[in-house]
């Protein structure tokens, strides 16, 4: 009709998307597959030597293991807060929460070093027996992943202080957060498997 203006309405984009980049998810899946093989080998060995595994499992400090669980879960919570802050353009909260997550990871490493020092100081090594071989190799493999996660968080913190992340673009932050959550998830499986399960 004459005199009427036609306005094209764009429907809101409600499509679900995977947070972060697709490449990081392939990397995460590959890492989780490697840990799954490790966990399966542990379970198989444990089934063959239940009494030995139960005996030496008692030498582990469950309180320190539980503390590390709390530290990683808390670290993941701070990283979630950082991503949420980016989505609402809270530029001060993004680096602050990344830093708090980083510090939780640092706390985890300190606790693990205390555990390792106690075991190595008692003359325990990977060659002591099958249980300690799995305990040291599994936890050290995870330890290295925590270090890589902290390197990623440090990079994210530097970028966040420059104002790189926000509602306009949080993909890099989401990718780093996804990796950190993987590290957390793996420990949530590893802790009960190695420290608690009988």
C-alpha positions, 0 to 999 in steps of 0.5 A, a space after each residue: 500500500 502507498 505511504 506504508 514502509 515495509 520493515 524487515 524484522 530479523 528474528 533473534 538468533 536462538 541457535 545453540 552453539 558450542 562455546 569456544 572454537 571447534 579445534 579446542 573441542 577436538 583437542 579436549 576429546 583427544 586428551 580425554 581419550 588418552 586419560 580414558 585409556 589410562 583409567 581403563 589400564 588402572 582399573 584392569 590392573 586394580 582388578 588383578 591386584 585388589 588387595 595390594 591396591 587397597 593396602 597402598 591406597 591407604 598411604 595416600 593423603 585423602 585430605 590433600 586429595 579432597 583439598 585439591 578437588 575443592 581447589 579445582 572446582 573453585 577455580 572452574 567456578 571463577 573461570 565460569 564467572 569470567 566468561 559470564 562477565 565477558 558476556 555482560 561486558 564487565 571488563 573489571 570482573 573478567 581478569 579478576 576472576 581469571 586470576 582467581 582461577 589461576 591462583 586455585 590452580 597454583 594452590 593445586 600444584 603446591 598441594 601435589 608437590 607436598 604429596 610428591 615430596 612426602 612419597 619421594 622422601 619415603 623412597 617411593 618411586 614408580 618402580 616400587 610397585 604397580 599401584 605407585 606406578 599408576 599413582 605417580 604416572 596418572 597424577 603427574 600426567 594430570 599435573 602437567 595438564 594443570 600447568 598447561 591450563 595455568 599457562 592458558 589462564 595467564 594468557 587469557 588474563 593478559 588479553 582480558 586486561 587489554 579488553 580483548 574479551 567482551 560481548 562482541 567476542 568471547 570465543 578465545 576466553 570460552 576456548 580456554 575455559 573449556 580446557 580448564 573445565 576438562 582439567 577439573 573434570 579429569 581430576 573429579 574422575 581421578 580422585 575417587 578412582 585412585 584415592 577413594 575407590 575400594 
